[in-house]
Amino acid sequence: MLRPHPAVLRRLVDEYEALAAAVPASDPAAVSARARDLAYTLCVSTGTRDVERALEVAHQWLATAPAPARETIQQTVTGQHVPTPEPA
C-alpha cells in the first residue's frame, strides 16, 4: 500500500483534529463539510474505514517517519544565500 508523504499526512491530521476540537461532542451534526472531507481523506490515505482508526494509524506512521529535511543554504555565483526549497 502506498503511504502519503509525512508532511501531507501531518497537515491532514492537524487540520482534522483542529476542526474536531472546535465542534462540541454533543452536536455531531455540526461537523463541517471540510471535516467530513478530511475524515474521508484520512481513511483513504491510511486504508481504514473509521476516522478514529485512521487517526491512530496516521499517528503511528508519523511517529516512525523520518525527520523532515532541513532547509539548506546554497550560495549562488553572485555570493547571495538562496534557501533550497524542500522537496514536494
HTML snippet that shows the backbone in 3Dmol.js (N, CA, C, O; Angstrom):
<script src="https://3Dmol.org/build/3Dmol-min.js"></script>
<div id="view" style="width:600px;height:400px;position:relative"></div>
<script>
const pdb = `
ATOM      1  N   MET A   1       0.837  -1.179   0.000  1.00  0.00           N
ATOM      2  CA  MET A   1       0.000   0.000   0.000  1.00  0.00           C
ATOM      3  C   MET A   1       0.883   1.244   0.000  1.00  0.00           C
ATOM      4  O   MET A   1       1.868   1.325   0.734  1.00  0.00           O
ATOM      5  N   LEU A   2       0.521   2.186  -0.815  1.00  0.00           N
ATOM      6  CA  LEU A   2       1.240   3.457  -0.842  1.00  0.00           C
ATOM      7  C   LEU A   2       0.895   4.267   0.401  1.00  0.00           C
ATOM      8  O   LEU A   2      -0.234   4.234   0.890  1.00  0.00           O
ATOM      9  N   ARG A   3       1.880   4.988   0.897  1.00  0.00           N
ATOM     10  CA  ARG A   3       1.651   5.846   2.057  1.00  0.00           C
ATOM     11  C   ARG A   3       1.797   7.296   1.635  1.00  0.00           C
ATOM     12  O   ARG A   3       2.627   7.623   0.786  1.00  0.00           O
ATOM     13  N   PRO A   4       0.987   8.168   2.229  1.00  0.00           N
ATOM     14  CA  PRO A   4       1.118   9.591   1.911  1.00  0.00           C
ATOM     15  C   PRO A   4       2.417  10.137   2.483  1.00  0.00           C
ATOM     16  O   PRO A   4       2.959   9.598   3.448  1.00  0.00           O
ATOM     17  N   HIS A   5       2.902  11.198   1.888  1.00  0.00           N
ATOM     18  CA  HIS A   5       4.102  11.862   2.393  1.00  0.00           C
ATOM     19  C   HIS A   5       3.815  12.318   3.821  1.00  0.00           C
ATOM     20  O   HIS A   5       2.723  12.816   4.093  1.00  0.00           O
ATOM     21  N   PRO A   6       4.769  12.160   4.737  1.00  0.00           N
ATOM     22  CA  PRO A   6       4.534  12.548   6.130  1.00  0.00           C
ATOM     23  C   PRO A   6       4.068  13.991   6.300  1.00  0.00           C
ATOM     24  O   PRO A   6       3.240  14.267   7.168  1.00  0.00           O
ATOM     25  N   ALA A   7       4.574  14.903   5.503  1.00  0.00           N
ATOM     26  CA  ALA A   7       4.156  16.309   5.630  1.00  0.00           C
ATOM     27  C   ALA A   7       2.683  16.470   5.262  1.00  0.00           C
ATOM     28  O   ALA A   7       1.959  17.232   5.902  1.00  0.00           O
ATOM     29  N   VAL A   8       2.246  15.754   4.237  1.00  0.00           N
ATOM     30  CA  VAL A   8       0.842  15.807   3.822  1.00  0.00           C
ATOM     31  C   VAL A   8      -0.032  15.179   4.900  1.00  0.00           C
ATOM     32  O   VAL A   8      -1.068  15.731   5.269  1.00  0.00           O
ATOM     33  N   LEU A   9       0.389  14.032   5.397  1.00  0.00           N
ATOM     34  CA  LEU A   9      -0.367  13.349   6.438  1.00  0.00           C
ATOM     35  C   LEU A   9      -0.451  14.207   7.698  1.00  0.00           C
ATOM     36  O   LEU A   9      -1.505  14.277   8.331  1.00  0.00           O
ATOM     37  N   ARG A  10       0.644  14.854   8.063  1.00  0.00           N
ATOM     38  CA  ARG A  10       0.658  15.727   9.242  1.00  0.00           C
ATOM     39  C   ARG A  10      -0.346  16.869   9.080  1.00  0.00           C
ATOM     40  O   ARG A  10      -1.064  17.195  10.025  1.00  0.00           O
ATOM     41  N   ARG A  11      -0.403  17.483   7.885  1.00  0.00           N
ATOM     42  CA  ARG A  11      -1.358  18.566   7.642  1.00  0.00           C
ATOM     43  C   ARG A  11      -2.803  18.073   7.756  1.00  0.00           C
ATOM     44  O   ARG A  11      -3.647  18.751   8.341  1.00  0.00           O
ATOM     45  N   LEU A  12      -3.083  16.899   7.201  1.00  0.00           N
ATOM     46  CA  LEU A  12      -4.430  16.331   7.285  1.00  0.00           C
ATOM     47  C   LEU A  12      -4.833  16.091   8.734  1.00  0.00           C
ATOM     48  O   LEU A  12      -5.929  16.466   9.151  1.00  0.00           O
ATOM     49  N   VAL A  13      -3.946  15.468   9.496  1.00  0.00           N
ATOM     50  CA  VAL A  13      -4.230  15.165  10.898  1.00  0.00           C
ATOM     51  C   VAL A  13      -4.427  16.452  11.695  1.00  0.00           C
ATOM     52  O   VAL A  13      -5.393  16.583  12.447  1.00  0.00           O
ATOM     53  N   ASP A  14      -3.516  17.391  11.527  1.00  0.00           N
ATOM     54  CA  ASP A  14      -3.606  18.645  12.281  1.00  0.00           C
ATOM     55  C   ASP A  14      -4.901  19.390  11.984  1.00  0.00           C
ATOM     56  O   ASP A  14      -5.570  19.875  12.896  1.00  0.00           O
ATOM     57  N   GLU A  15      -5.248  19.479  10.708  1.00  0.00           N
ATOM     58  CA  GLU A  15      -6.460  20.214  10.345  1.00  0.00           C
ATOM     59  C   GLU A  15      -7.706  19.496  10.853  1.00  0.00           C
ATOM     60  O   GLU A  15      -8.625  20.130  11.372  1.00  0.00           O
ATOM     61  N   TYR A  16      -7.738  18.156  10.700  1.00  0.00           N
ATOM     62  CA  TYR A  16      -8.902  17.406  11.176  1.00  0.00           C
ATOM     63  C   TYR A  16      -9.056  17.555  12.686  1.00  0.00           C
ATOM     64  O   TYR A  16     -10.156  17.812  13.176  1.00  0.00           O
ATOM     65  N   GLU A  17      -7.964  17.397  13.421  1.00  0.00           N
ATOM     66  CA  GLU A  17      -8.031  17.475  14.880  1.00  0.00           C
ATOM     67  C   GLU A  17      -8.439  18.878  15.342  1.00  0.00           C
ATOM     68  O   GLU A  17      -9.159  19.013  16.331  1.00  0.00           O
ATOM     69  N   ALA A  18      -7.991  19.912  14.645  1.00  0.00           N
ATOM     70  CA  ALA A  18      -8.380  21.282  14.996  1.00  0.00           C
ATOM     71  C   ALA A  18      -9.878  21.492  14.768  1.00  0.00           C
ATOM     72  O   ALA A  18     -10.561  22.089  15.601  1.00  0.00           O
ATOM     73  N   LEU A  19     -10.380  20.999  13.641  1.00  0.00           N
ATOM     74  CA  LEU A  19     -11.811  21.138  13.364  1.00  0.00           C
ATOM     75  C   LEU A  19     -12.647  20.309  14.336  1.00  0.00           C
ATOM     76  O   LEU A  19     -13.692  20.759  14.805  1.00  0.00           O
ATOM     77  N   ALA A  20     -12.184  19.103  14.633  1.00  0.00           N
ATOM     78  CA  ALA A  20     -12.925  18.228  15.550  1.00  0.00           C
ATOM     79  C   ALA A  20     -12.963  18.821  16.956  1.00  0.00           C
ATOM     80  O   ALA A  20     -13.960  18.675  17.662  1.00  0.00           O
ATOM     81  N   ALA A  21     -11.892  19.485  17.363  1.00  0.00           N
ATOM     82  CA  ALA A  21     -11.844  20.092  18.692  1.00  0.00           C
ATOM     83  C   ALA A  21     -12.788  21.283  18.791  1.00  0.00           C
ATOM     84  O   ALA A  21     -13.252  21.624  19.880  1.00  0.00           O
ATOM     85  N   ALA A  22     -13.068  21.902  17.677  1.00  0.00           N
ATOM     86  CA  ALA A  22     -13.930  23.085  17.673  1.00  0.00           C
ATOM     87  C   ALA A  22     -15.413  22.731  17.721  1.00  0.00           C
ATOM     88  O   ALA A  22     -16.246  23.597  17.990  1.00  0.00           O
ATOM     89  N   VAL A  23     -15.752  21.462  17.462  1.00  0.00           N
ATOM     90  CA  VAL A  23     -17.150  21.031  17.419  1.00  0.00           C
ATOM     91  C   VAL A  23     -17.487  20.340  18.743  1.00  0.00           C
ATOM     92  O   VAL A  23     -16.770  19.433  19.164  1.00  0.00           O
ATOM     93  N   PRO A  24     -18.562  20.756  19.396  1.00  0.00           N
ATOM     94  CA  PRO A  24     -18.940  20.086  20.639  1.00  0.00           C
ATOM     95  C   PRO A  24     -19.322  18.625  20.381  1.00  0.00           C
ATOM     96  O   PRO A  24     -20.003  18.318  19.403  1.00  0.00           O
ATOM     97  N   ALA A  25     -18.879  17.736  21.261  1.00  0.00           N
ATOM     98  CA  ALA A  25     -19.160  16.303  21.108  1.00  0.00           C
ATOM     99  C   ALA A  25     -20.659  16.021  21.164  1.00  0.00           C
ATOM    100  O   ALA A  25     -21.118  15.011  20.630  1.00  0.00           O
ATOM    101  N   SER A  26     -21.411  16.889  21.795  1.00  0.00           N
ATOM    102  CA  SER A  26     -22.849  16.694  21.923  1.00  0.00           C
ATOM    103  C   SER A  26     -23.615  17.022  20.646  1.00  0.00           C
ATOM    104  O   SER A  26     -24.815  16.759  20.561  1.00  0.00           O
ATOM    105  N   ASP A  27     -22.933  17.597  19.647  1.00  0.00           N
ATOM    106  CA  ASP A  27     -23.609  18.005  18.411  1.00  0.00           C
ATOM    107  C   ASP A  27     -22.867  17.491  17.180  1.00  0.00           C
ATOM    108  O   ASP A  27     -22.221  18.267  16.474  1.00  0.00           O
ATOM    109  N   PRO A  28     -22.958  16.157  16.913  1.00  0.00           N
ATOM    110  CA  PRO A  28     -22.243  15.614  15.740  1.00  0.00           C
ATOM    111  C   PRO A  28     -22.737  16.182  14.418  1.00  0.00           C
ATOM    112  O   PRO A  28     -22.015  16.121  13.423  1.00  0.00           O
ATOM    113  N   ALA A  29     -23.939  16.729  14.377  1.00  0.00           N
ATOM    114  CA  ALA A  29     -24.464  17.306  13.140  1.00  0.00           C
ATOM    115  C   ALA A  29     -23.740  18.595  12.777  1.00  0.00           C
ATOM    116  O   ALA A  29     -23.837  19.061  11.641  1.00  0.00           O
ATOM    117  N   ALA A  30     -23.018  19.173  13.726  1.00  0.00           N
ATOM    118  CA  ALA A  30     -22.317  20.433  13.481  1.00  0.00           C
ATOM    119  C   ALA A  30     -20.987  20.236  12.762  1.00  0.00           C
ATOM    120  O   ALA A  30     -20.306  21.214  12.454  1.00  0.00           O
ATOM    121  N   VAL A  31     -20.609  19.001  12.491  1.00  0.00           N
ATOM    122  CA  VAL A  31     -19.349  18.729  11.803  1.00  0.00           C
ATOM    123  C   VAL A  31     -19.420  19.321  10.405  1.00  0.00           C
ATOM    124  O   VAL A  31     -20.372  19.079   9.661  1.00  0.00           O
ATOM    125  N   SER A  32     -18.414  20.090  10.061  1.00  0.00           N
ATOM    126  CA  SER A  32     -18.408  20.783   8.777  1.00  0.00           C
ATOM    127  C   SER A  32     -18.138  19.833   7.615  1.00  0.00           C
ATOM    128  O   SER A  32     -17.658  18.713   7.789  1.00  0.00           O
ATOM    129  N   ALA A  33     -18.460  20.317   6.447  1.00  0.00           N
ATOM    130  CA  ALA A  33     -18.171  19.538   5.240  1.00  0.00           C
ATOM    131  C   ALA A  33     -16.669  19.314   5.107  1.00  0.00           C
ATOM    132  O   ALA A  33     -16.234  18.256   4.653  1.00  0.00           O
ATOM    133  N   ARG A  34     -15.880  20.308   5.503  1.00  0.00           N
ATOM    134  CA  ARG A  34     -14.416  20.164   5.431  1.00  0.00           C
ATOM    135  C   ARG A  34     -13.948  19.053   6.359  1.00  0.00           C
ATOM    136  O   ARG A  34     -13.072  18.273   5.986  1.00  0.00           O
ATOM    137  N   ALA A  35     -14.510  18.962   7.555  1.00  0.00           N
ATOM    138  CA  ALA A  35     -14.132  17.898   8.497  1.00  0.00           C
ATOM    139  C   ALA A  35     -14.508  16.535   7.927  1.00  0.00           C
ATOM    140  O   ALA A  35     -13.754  15.573   8.070  1.00  0.00           O
ATOM    141  N   ARG A  36     -15.664  16.448   7.285  1.00  0.00           N
ATOM    142  CA  ARG A  36     -16.053  15.167   6.661  1.00  0.00           C
ATOM    143  C   ARG A  36     -15.111  14.818   5.518  1.00  0.00           C
ATOM    144  O   ARG A  36     -14.738  13.657   5.353  1.00  0.00           O
ATOM    145  N   ASP A  37     -14.725  15.814   4.730  1.00  0.00           N
ATOM    146  CA  ASP A  37     -13.772  15.570   3.636  1.00  0.00           C
ATOM    147  C   ASP A  37     -12.424  15.104   4.184  1.00  0.00           C
ATOM    148  O   ASP A  37     -11.814  14.179   3.647  1.00  0.00           O
ATOM    149  N   LEU A  38     -11.970  15.743   5.243  1.00  0.00           N
ATOM    150  CA  LEU A  38     -10.697  15.345   5.858  1.00  0.00           C
ATOM    151  C   LEU A  38     -10.779  13.933   6.423  1.00  0.00           C
ATOM    152  O   LEU A  38      -9.839  13.151   6.281  1.00  0.00           O
ATOM    153  N   ALA A  39     -11.897  13.604   7.064  1.00  0.00           N
ATOM    154  CA  ALA A  39     -12.070  12.259   7.617  1.00  0.00           C
ATOM    155  C   ALA A  39     -12.002  11.221   6.505  1.00  0.00           C
ATOM    156  O   ALA A  39     -11.337  10.195   6.646  1.00  0.00           O
ATOM    157  N   TYR A  40     -12.689  11.488   5.403  1.00  0.00           N
ATOM    158  CA  TYR A  40     -12.659  10.581   4.263  1.00  0.00           C
ATOM    159  C   TYR A  40     -11.239  10.428   3.721  1.00  0.00           C
ATOM    160  O   TYR A  40     -10.782   9.314   3.465  1.00  0.00           O
ATOM    161  N   THR A  41     -10.549  11.550   3.549  1.00  0.00           N
ATOM    162  CA  THR A  41      -9.183  11.510   3.014  1.00  0.00           C
ATOM    163  C   THR A  41      -8.243  10.769   3.948  1.00  0.00           C
ATOM    164  O   THR A  41      -7.383  10.017   3.490  1.00  0.00           O
ATOM    165  N   LEU A  42      -8.393  10.970   5.246  1.00  0.00           N
ATOM    166  CA  LEU A  42      -7.565  10.238   6.206  1.00  0.00           C
ATOM    167  C   LEU A  42      -7.833   8.734   6.118  1.00  0.00           C
ATOM    168  O   LEU A  42      -6.903   7.929   6.166  1.00  0.00           O
ATOM    169  N   CYS A  43      -9.091   8.365   5.991  1.00  0.00           N
ATOM    170  CA  CYS A  43      -9.422   6.944   5.877  1.00  0.00           C
ATOM    171  C   CYS A  43      -8.828   6.328   4.610  1.00  0.00           C
ATOM    172  O   CYS A  43      -8.248   5.244   4.656  1.00  0.00           O
ATOM    173  N   VAL A  44      -8.972   7.014   3.493  1.00  0.00           N
ATOM    174  CA  VAL A  44      -8.418   6.510   2.233  1.00  0.00           C
ATOM    175  C   VAL A  44      -6.893   6.442   2.321  1.00  0.00           C
ATOM    176  O   VAL A  44      -6.286   5.470   1.871  1.00  0.00           O
ATOM    177  N   SER A  45      -6.282   7.463   2.896  1.00  0.00           N
ATOM    178  CA  SER A  45      -4.826   7.547   2.981  1.00  0.00           C
ATOM    179  C   SER A  45      -4.230   6.458   3.862  1.00  0.00           C
ATOM    180  O   SER A  45      -3.102   6.018   3.637  1.00  0.00           O
ATOM    181  N   THR A  46      -4.991   6.022   4.869  1.00  0.00           N
ATOM    182  CA  THR A  46      -4.468   5.024   5.810  1.00  0.00           C
ATOM    183  C   THR A  46      -5.042   3.631   5.583  1.00  0.00           C
ATOM    184  O   THR A  46      -4.655   2.683   6.266  1.00  0.00           O
ATOM    185  N   GLY A  47      -5.960   3.500   4.630  1.00  0.00           N
ATOM    186  CA  GLY A  47      -6.543   2.197   4.340  1.00  0.00           C
ATOM    187  C   GLY A  47      -7.486   1.715   5.431  1.00  0.00           C
ATOM    188  O   GLY A  47      -7.585   0.514   5.685  1.00  0.00           O
ATOM    189  N   THR A  48      -8.175   2.643   6.073  1.00  0.00           N
ATOM    190  CA  THR A  48      -9.110   2.303   7.135  1.00  0.00           C
ATOM    191  C   THR A  48     -10.509   2.766   6.759  1.00  0.00           C
ATOM    192  O   THR A  48     -10.704   3.444   5.750  1.00  0.00           O
ATOM    193  N   ARG A  49     -11.492   2.385   7.596  1.00  0.00           N
ATOM    194  CA  ARG A  49     -12.874   2.780   7.310  1.00  0.00           C
ATOM    195  C   ARG A  49     -13.467   3.664   8.392  1.00  0.00           C
ATOM    196  O   ARG A  49     -14.608   4.109   8.272  1.00  0.00           O
ATOM    197  N   ASP A  50     -12.716   3.919   9.432  1.00  0.00           N
ATOM    198  CA  ASP A  50     -13.196   4.713  10.562  1.00  0.00           C
ATOM    199  C   ASP A  50     -12.177   5.798  10.853  1.00  0.00           C
ATOM    200  O   ASP A  50     -10.977   5.529  10.903  1.00  0.00           O
ATOM    201  N   VAL A  51     -12.646   7.023  11.046  1.00  0.00           N
ATOM    202  CA  VAL A  51     -11.713   8.131  11.220  1.00  0.00           C
ATOM    203  C   VAL A  51     -10.881   7.978  12.495  1.00  0.00           C
ATOM    204  O   VAL A  51      -9.718   8.380  12.518  1.00  0.00           O
ATOM    205  N   GLU A  52     -11.451   7.411  13.543  1.00  0.00           N
ATOM    206  CA  GLU A  52     -10.661   7.216  14.769  1.00  0.00           C
ATOM    207  C   GLU A  52      -9.506   6.255  14.516  1.00  0.00           C
ATOM    208  O   GLU A  52      -8.386   6.481  14.974  1.00  0.00           O
ATOM    209  N   ARG A  53      -9.789   5.180  13.781  1.00  0.00           N
ATOM    210  CA  ARG A  53      -8.721   4.225  13.429  1.00  0.00           C
ATOM    211  C   ARG A  53      -7.733   4.888  12.474  1.00  0.00           C
ATOM    212  O   ARG A  53      -6.529   4.655  12.574  1.00  0.00           O
ATOM    213  N   ALA A  54      -8.223   5.703  11.558  1.00  0.00           N
ATOM    214  CA  ALA A  54      -7.344   6.406  10.623  1.00  0.00           C
ATOM    215  C   ALA A  54      -6.381   7.316  11.379  1.00  0.00           C
ATOM    216  O   ALA A  54      -5.201   7.391  11.039  1.00  0.00           O
ATOM    217  N   LEU A  55      -6.878   8.005  12.399  1.00  0.00           N
ATOM    218  CA  LEU A  55      -6.010   8.867  13.198  1.00  0.00           C
ATOM    219  C   LEU A  55      -4.965   8.060  13.956  1.00  0.00           C
ATOM    220  O   LEU A  55      -3.811   8.478  14.056  1.00  0.00           O
ATOM    221  N   GLU A  56      -5.361   6.899  14.495  1.00  0.00           N
ATOM    222  CA  GLU A  56      -4.396   6.026  15.189  1.00  0.00           C
ATOM    223  C   GLU A  56      -3.274   5.611  14.240  1.00  0.00           C
ATOM    224  O   GLU A  56      -2.094   5.709  14.577  1.00  0.00           O
ATOM    225  N   VAL A  57      -3.656   5.149  13.054  1.00  0.00           N
ATOM    226  CA  VAL A  57      -2.675   4.704  12.062  1.00  0.00           C
ATOM    227  C   VAL A  57      -1.791   5.878  11.636  1.00  0.00           C
ATOM    228  O   VAL A  57      -0.572   5.737  11.538  1.00  0.00           O
ATOM    229  N   ALA A  58      -2.401   7.021  11.386  1.00  0.00           N
ATOM    230  CA  ALA A  58      -1.639   8.193  10.961  1.00  0.00           C
ATOM    231  C   ALA A  58      -0.617   8.587  12.026  1.00  0.00           C
ATOM    232  O   ALA A  58       0.531   8.894  11.703  1.00  0.00           O
ATOM    233  N   HIS A  59      -1.029   8.579  13.283  1.00  0.00           N
ATOM    234  CA  HIS A  59      -0.093   8.932  14.359  1.00  0.00           C
ATOM    235  C   HIS A  59       1.039   7.903  14.458  1.00  0.00           C
ATOM    236  O   HIS A  59       2.185   8.268  14.722  1.00  0.00           O
ATOM    237  N   GLN A  60       0.730   6.644  14.252  1.00  0.00           N
ATOM    238  CA  GLN A  60       1.777   5.606  14.261  1.00  0.00           C
ATOM    239  C   GLN A  60       2.765   5.838  13.128  1.00  0.00           C
ATOM    240  O   GLN A  60       3.977   5.773  13.332  1.00  0.00           O
ATOM    241  N   TRP A  61       2.251   6.105  11.946  1.00  0.00           N
ATOM    242  CA  TRP A  61       3.122   6.340  10.794  1.00  0.00           C
ATOM    243  C   TRP A  61       3.982   7.578  10.998  1.00  0.00           C
ATOM    244  O   TRP A  61       5.172   7.581  10.684  1.00  0.00           O
ATOM    245  N   LEU A  62       3.366   8.625  11.526  1.00  0.00           N
ATOM    246  CA  LEU A  62       4.113   9.861  11.736  1.00  0.00           C
ATOM    247  C   LEU A  62       5.200   9.690  12.802  1.00  0.00           C
ATOM    248  O   LEU A  62       6.252  10.326  12.734  1.00  0.00           O
ATOM    249  N   ALA A  63       4.935   8.832  13.779  1.00  0.00           N
ATOM    250  CA  ALA A  63       5.930   8.596  14.830  1.00  0.00           C
ATOM    251  C   ALA A  63       7.166   7.889  14.285  1.00  0.00           C
ATOM    252  O   ALA A  63       8.264   8.053  14.817  1.00  0.00           O
ATOM    253  N   THR A  64       6.990   7.109  13.230  1.00  0.00           N
ATOM    254  CA  THR A  64       8.118   6.355  12.663  1.00  0.00           C
ATOM    255  C   THR A  64       8.663   6.984  11.387  1.00  0.00           C
ATOM    256  O   THR A  64       9.615   6.471  10.800  1.00  0.00           O
ATOM    257  N   ALA A  65       8.066   8.090  10.955  1.00  0.00           N
ATOM    258  CA  ALA A  65       8.516   8.756   9.725  1.00  0.00           C
ATOM    259  C   ALA A  65       9.864   9.428   9.965  1.00  0.00           C
ATOM    260  O   ALA A  65      10.146   9.880  11.075  1.00  0.00           O
ATOM    261  N   PRO A  66      10.686   9.493   8.936  1.00  0.00           N
ATOM    262  CA  PRO A  66      11.961  10.204   9.090  1.00  0.00           C
ATOM    263  C   PRO A  66      11.706  11.683   9.369  1.00  0.00           C
ATOM    264  O   PRO A  66      10.683  12.243   8.978  1.00  0.00           O
ATOM    265  N   ALA A  67      12.648  12.282  10.042  1.00  0.00           N
ATOM    266  CA  ALA A  67      12.536  13.716  10.345  1.00  0.00           C
ATOM    267  C   ALA A  67      12.483  14.500   9.041  1.00  0.00           C
ATOM    268  O   ALA A  67      13.124  14.119   8.061  1.00  0.00           O
ATOM    269  N   PRO A  68      11.724  15.595   9.020  1.00  0.00           N
ATOM    270  CA  PRO A  68      11.666  16.391   7.790  1.00  0.00           C
ATOM    271  C   PRO A  68      13.036  16.950   7.438  1.00  0.00           C
ATOM    272  O   PRO A  68      13.839  17.287   8.308  1.00  0.00           O
ATOM    273  N   ALA A  69      13.274  17.037   6.153  1.00  0.00           N
ATOM    274  CA  ALA A  69      14.553  17.586   5.682  1.00  0.00           C
ATOM    275  C   ALA A  69      14.651  19.038   6.096  1.00  0.00           C
ATOM    276  O   ALA A  69      13.684  19.789   5.973  1.00  0.00           O
ATOM    277  N   ARG A  70      15.796  19.430   6.578  1.00  0.00           N
ATOM    278  CA  ARG A  70      16.010  20.818   6.973  1.00  0.00           C
ATOM    279  C   ARG A  70      16.364  21.634   5.745  1.00  0.00           C
ATOM    280  O   ARG A  70      16.999  21.142   4.811  1.00  0.00           O
ATOM    281  N   GLU A  71      15.953  22.858   5.762  1.00  0.00           N
ATOM    282  CA  GLU A  71      16.273  23.751   4.652  1.00  0.00           C
ATOM    283  C   GLU A  71      17.778  24.010   4.666  1.00  0.00           C
ATOM    284  O   GLU A  71      18.356  24.336   5.703  1.00  0.00           O
ATOM    285  N   THR A  72      18.387  23.863   3.522  1.00  0.00           N
ATOM    286  CA  THR A  72      19.819  24.113   3.417  1.00  0.00           C
ATOM    287  C   THR A  72      20.043  25.425   2.678  1.00  0.00           C
ATOM    288  O   THR A  72      19.168  25.905   1.957  1.00  0.00           O
ATOM    289  N   ILE A  73      21.202  25.983   2.864  1.00  0.00           N
ATOM    290  CA  ILE A  73      21.540  27.251   2.226  1.00  0.00           C
ATOM    291  C   ILE A  73      22.574  26.976   1.140  1.00  0.00           C
ATOM    292  O   ILE A  73      23.611  26.359   1.385  1.00  0.00           O
ATOM    293  N   GLN A  74      22.271  27.441  -0.044  1.00  0.00           N
ATOM    294  CA  GLN A  74      23.219  27.345  -1.145  1.00  0.00           C
ATOM    295  C   GLN A  74      23.726  28.743  -1.454  1.00  0.00           C
ATOM    296  O   GLN A  74      23.017  29.735  -1.282  1.00  0.00           O
ATOM    297  N   GLN A  75      24.944  28.797  -1.906  1.00  0.00           N
ATOM    298  CA  GLN A  75      25.498  30.089  -2.285  1.00  0.00           C
ATOM    299  C   GLN A  75      25.524  30.152  -3.809  1.00  0.00           C
ATOM    300  O   GLN A  75      26.032  29.253  -4.479  1.00  0.00           O
ATOM    301  N   THR A  76      24.965  31.237  -4.336  1.00  0.00           N
ATOM    302  CA  THR A  76      24.950  31.396  -5.786  1.00  0.00           C
ATOM    303  C   THR A  76      26.278  31.983  -6.246  1.00  0.00           C
ATOM    304  O   THR A  76      27.137  32.320  -5.432  1.00  0.00           O
ATOM    305  N   VAL A  77      26.429  32.096  -7.534  1.00  0.00           N
ATOM    306  CA  VAL A  77      27.642  32.655  -8.121  1.00  0.00           C
ATOM    307  C   VAL A  77      27.846  34.090  -7.669  1.00  0.00           C
ATOM    308  O   VAL A  77      28.980  34.553  -7.553  1.00  0.00           O
ATOM    309  N   THR A  78      26.739  34.803  -7.411  1.00  0.00           N
ATOM    310  CA  THR A  78      26.845  36.205  -7.002  1.00  0.00           C
ATOM    311  C   THR A  78      27.188  36.348  -5.522  1.00  0.00           C
ATOM    312  O   THR A  78      27.413  37.462  -5.050  1.00  0.00           O
ATOM    313  N   GLY A  79      27.231  35.265  -4.800  1.00  0.00           N
ATOM    314  CA  GLY A  79      27.560  35.314  -3.382  1.00  0.00           C
ATOM    315  C   GLY A  79      26.347  35.465  -2.485  1.00  0.00           C
ATOM    316  O   GLY A  79      26.492  35.522  -1.264  1.00  0.00           O
ATOM    317  N   GLN A  80      25.160  35.532  -3.054  1.00  0.00           N
ATOM    318  CA  GLN A  80      23.947  35.646  -2.250  1.00  0.00           C
ATOM    319  C   GLN A  80      23.550  34.270  -1.738  1.00  0.00           C
ATOM    320  O   GLN A  80      23.747  33.261  -2.415  1.00  0.00           O
ATOM    321  N   HIS A  81      22.991  34.242  -0.541  1.00  0.00           N
ATOM    322  CA  HIS A  81      22.492  32.988   0.006  1.00  0.00           C
ATOM    323  C   HIS A  81      21.062  32.770  -0.469  1.00  0.00           C
ATOM    324  O   HIS A  81      20.227  33.667  -0.356  1.00  0.00           O
ATOM    325  N   VAL A  82      20.776  31.591  -0.997  1.00  0.00           N
ATOM    326  CA  VAL A  82      19.463  31.262  -1.515  1.00  0.00           C
ATOM    327  C   VAL A  82      18.990  30.000  -0.810  1.00  0.00           C
ATOM    328  O   VAL A  82      19.660  28.970  -0.891  1.00  0.00           O
ATOM    329  N   PRO A  83      17.850  30.050  -0.117  1.00  0.00           N
ATOM    330  CA  PRO A  83      17.359  28.843   0.552  1.00  0.00           C
ATOM    331  C   PRO A  83      16.927  27.813  -0.491  1.00  0.00           C
ATOM    332  O   PRO A  83      16.306  28.154  -1.498  1.00  0.00           O
ATOM    333  N   THR A  84      17.258  26.576  -0.238  1.00  0.00           N
ATOM    334  CA  THR A  84      16.857  25.484  -1.112  1.00  0.00           C
ATOM    335  C   THR A  84      15.485  25.010  -0.660  1.00  0.00           C
ATOM    336  O   THR A  84      15.318  24.656   0.507  1.00  0.00           O
ATOM    337  N   PRO A  85      14.497  24.994  -1.550  1.00  0.00           N
ATOM    338  CA  PRO A  85      13.162  24.547  -1.140  1.00  0.00           C
ATOM    339  C   PRO A  85      13.167  23.066  -0.819  1.00  0.00           C
ATOM    340  O   PRO A  85      13.935  22.289  -1.387  1.00  0.00           O
ATOM    341  N   GLU A  86      12.282  22.688   0.115  1.00  0.00           N
ATOM    342  CA  GLU A  86      12.137  21.280   0.455  1.00  0.00           C
ATOM    343  C   GLU A  86      11.427  20.577  -0.697  1.00  0.00           C
ATOM    344  O   GLU A  86      10.609  21.179  -1.393  1.00  0.00           O
ATOM    345  N   PRO A  87      11.748  19.293  -0.893  1.00  0.00           N
ATOM    346  CA  PRO A  87      11.076  18.558  -1.972  1.00  0.00           C
ATOM    347  C   PRO A  87       9.603  18.414  -1.675  1.00  0.00           C
ATOM    348  O   PRO A  87       9.191  18.313  -0.520  1.00  0.00           O
ATOM    349  N   ALA A  88       8.812  18.405  -2.743  1.00  0.00           N
ATOM    350  CA  ALA A  88       7.344  18.289  -2.586  1.00  0.00           C
ATOM    351  C   ALA A  88       6.949  16.876  -2.319  1.00  0.00           C
ATOM    352  O   ALA A  88       5.763  16.586  -2.160  1.00  0.00           O
TER     353      ALA A  88
END
`;
const viewer = $3Dmol.createViewer("view");
viewer.addModel(pdb, "pdb");
viewer.setStyle({}, {cartoon: {color: "spectrum"}});
viewer.zoomTo();
viewer.render();
</script>
